[in-house]
Amino acid sequence: MLSHKIAKVCLITSALSLSVFGSTAAMAVNQQSYTIDVYAHIPSDDFQIEPVESGWIHQAQEIEYDLTTSKLKNFEKQFQYKNISGGIRATLTNTDSNGETILSNGSDTIPLKVEFNGVELSDTAKTVVDATAAQAGGRTMLRISQKDTQPLAVQGDFTGQVAMIFEEEIVTP
């Protein structure tokens, strides 16, 4: 008799478990889930070089070709800057053996000129913002253009990368 009651309780418990599990499984068929990658960059109050317009810097940018001049158009974006310790220096970090940033299609190259705040960058560090302007903070233009002014005589799809490092130029009293 006792075993009959235990068997009955086990049967009822099993039935309830299956009905709960079954309803959970049925709900899962109609679920949708999402994963959203998020990030936040919070620059130092003491030193910062940041694009004014967000979202473009981690994506490939097109340097447009002008059909009427057979030259590349200038690519320009504004940056904001600040350094309370002194000026700001910049260096190009991915140049070819001639120290130039280039676009290439595998067989042909197009040398590029990279300017920040009107200063042409190279693989040697240069002051791009003096100490007084850097301490006050401000905005300036990054310009990437075709290095020479001659019409291009090449064709194809060209790719490249402009990589720069900005660093503090500390003023010692």
C-alpha positions as CSV (number, residue, x, y, z in Angstrom):
1,M,0.0,0.0,0.0
2,L,2.8,2.4,0.9
3,S,4.7,1.5,-2.3
4,H,1.5,2.2,-4.3
5,K,1.2,5.7,-2.7
6,I,4.9,6.4,-3.4
7,A,4.5,5.2,-7.0
8,K,1.5,7.5,-7.4
9,V,3.4,10.5,-5.9
10,C,6.3,9.8,-8.2
11,L,4.0,9.6,-11.2
12,I,2.3,12.9,-10.4
13,T,5.7,14.6,-9.8
14,S,7.0,13.3,-13.1
15,A,3.9,14.5,-14.9
16,L,4.2,17.9,-13.4
17,S,8.0,18.1,-14.3
18,L,7.2,17.1,-17.9
19,S,4.5,19.7,-18.2
20,V,6.8,22.4,-16.9
21,F,9.7,21.3,-19.1
22,G,7.4,21.0,-22.1
23,S,6.0,24.5,-21.7
24,T,9.6,25.9,-21.4
25,A,10.7,24.0,-24.5
26,A,7.6,25.4,-26.3
27,M,8.5,29.0,-25.3
28,A,12.1,28.6,-26.5
29,V,10.9,28.0,-30.1
30,N,9.6,31.6,-30.3
31,Q,12.5,33.3,-28.5
32,Q,14.9,35.8,-30.1
33,S,18.1,36.9,-28.6
34,Y,20.6,39.5,-29.5
35,T,24.2,40.3,-28.7
36,I,25.2,43.9,-29.0
37,D,28.9,44.8,-28.9
38,V,29.4,48.1,-27.1
39,Y,32.4,50.1,-26.1
40,A,33.2,53.4,-24.6
41,H,36.5,55.4,-24.9
42,I,37.0,58.0,-22.2
43,P,40.1,60.0,-22.9
44,S,42.4,61.5,-20.3
45,D,41.7,65.1,-19.3
46,D,45.4,65.7,-19.6
47,F,46.1,64.4,-23.1
48,Q,43.8,63.6,-25.9
49,I,43.6,63.5,-29.7
50,E,40.1,62.5,-30.8
51,P,38.2,62.6,-34.1
52,V,35.3,65.2,-33.8
53,E,33.0,63.0,-35.8
54,S,32.6,59.5,-34.4
55,G,32.3,56.1,-36.1
56,W,34.5,56.6,-39.2
57,I,37.9,55.9,-37.8
58,H,37.5,52.1,-37.5
59,Q,36.1,51.7,-41.1
60,A,37.7,51.9,-44.5
61,Q,37.5,55.4,-46.0
62,E,37.3,56.1,-49.7
63,I,39.6,58.7,-51.2
64,E,37.6,59.7,-54.2
65,Y,39.0,60.0,-57.7
66,D,38.2,63.2,-59.7
67,L,37.5,62.2,-63.3
68,T,38.1,65.7,-64.6
69,T,41.6,66.1,-63.2
70,S,42.6,62.4,-63.0
71,K,43.7,63.0,-59.4
72,L,42.6,61.9,-56.0
73,K,40.5,64.3,-54.0
74,N,41.6,65.3,-50.5
75,F,40.2,63.3,-47.6
76,E,39.7,65.5,-44.6
77,K,38.4,65.0,-41.1
78,Q,38.5,67.2,-38.0
79,F,40.2,66.2,-34.8
80,Q,40.1,67.8,-31.3
81,Y,43.2,67.9,-29.2
82,K,44.5,68.9,-25.8
83,N,47.7,68.4,-23.8
84,I,48.2,70.2,-20.5
85,S,51.9,69.2,-20.4
86,G,53.1,70.8,-23.6
87,G,52.9,70.4,-27.4
88,I,51.8,67.4,-29.4
89,R,54.0,65.4,-31.8
90,A,52.9,63.0,-34.5
91,T,54.6,60.2,-36.4
92,L,53.5,58.0,-39.3
93,T,54.1,54.3,-38.4
94,N,53.4,52.3,-41.5
95,T,55.5,53.7,-44.3
96,D,57.2,52.0,-47.2
97,S,61.0,51.8,-47.6
98,N,61.0,55.4,-48.8
99,G,59.2,56.6,-45.7
100,E,56.0,57.3,-47.5
101,T,52.4,56.2,-46.9
102,I,51.0,54.7,-50.1
103,L,48.0,53.2,-51.8
104,S,48.8,50.1,-53.8
105,N,47.0,47.8,-56.2
106,G,49.7,45.1,-55.9
107,S,51.8,46.3,-58.8
108,D,51.4,50.1,-58.8
109,T,51.6,52.6,-55.9
110,I,50.3,56.1,-55.2
111,P,52.3,58.0,-52.6
112,L,50.1,60.0,-50.1
113,K,50.7,63.1,-48.2
114,V,49.3,63.1,-44.6
115,E,49.0,66.5,-42.9
116,F,47.8,67.2,-39.4
117,N,47.2,70.9,-38.4
118,G,49.0,71.8,-41.7
119,V,52.2,69.9,-40.8
120,E,53.2,67.1,-43.2
121,L,53.8,63.9,-41.3
122,S,56.6,61.4,-41.9
123,D,58.2,58.5,-40.1
124,T,60.1,61.0,-37.9
125,A,58.2,62.6,-35.0
126,K,57.2,66.3,-35.7
127,T,55.5,68.9,-33.6
128,V,52.0,69.3,-34.9
129,V,50.5,71.5,-32.1
130,D,52.7,73.9,-30.1
131,A,52.5,73.9,-26.3
132,T,50.3,77.1,-26.0
133,A,47.7,75.8,-28.4
134,A,47.8,72.3,-27.0
135,Q,47.3,73.5,-23.4
136,A,44.2,75.6,-24.5
137,G,42.9,72.7,-26.6
138,G,41.2,73.0,-29.9
139,R,40.3,71.5,-33.3
140,T,42.3,71.0,-36.4
141,M,42.2,69.1,-39.7
142,L,43.7,65.8,-40.7
143,R,44.2,65.9,-44.5
144,I,45.2,62.9,-46.6
145,S,46.0,63.7,-50.3
146,Q,47.8,62.5,-53.3
147,K,51.5,63.5,-52.8
148,D,52.3,64.8,-56.2
149,T,50.1,67.1,-58.3
150,Q,50.4,65.1,-61.6
151,P,47.4,63.3,-63.1
152,L,47.4,59.6,-62.3
153,A,48.3,57.2,-65.1
154,V,47.4,54.0,-63.2
155,Q,44.1,52.1,-62.9
156,G,42.6,49.6,-60.5
157,D,41.5,49.3,-57.0
158,F,44.0,50.7,-54.5
159,T,44.2,50.1,-50.8
160,G,46.4,51.3,-48.0
161,Q,46.6,52.3,-44.4
162,V,47.5,55.5,-42.7
163,A,48.7,54.8,-39.1
164,M,49.8,57.6,-36.8
165,I,51.0,57.9,-33.3
166,F,50.3,61.1,-31.3
167,E,52.4,61.7,-28.2
168,E,53.1,64.4,-25.7
169,E,55.9,66.8,-26.2
170,I,56.6,67.6,-22.6
171,V,58.0,71.1,-21.9
172,T,60.6,71.1,-19.2
173,P,60.8,74.3,-17.2
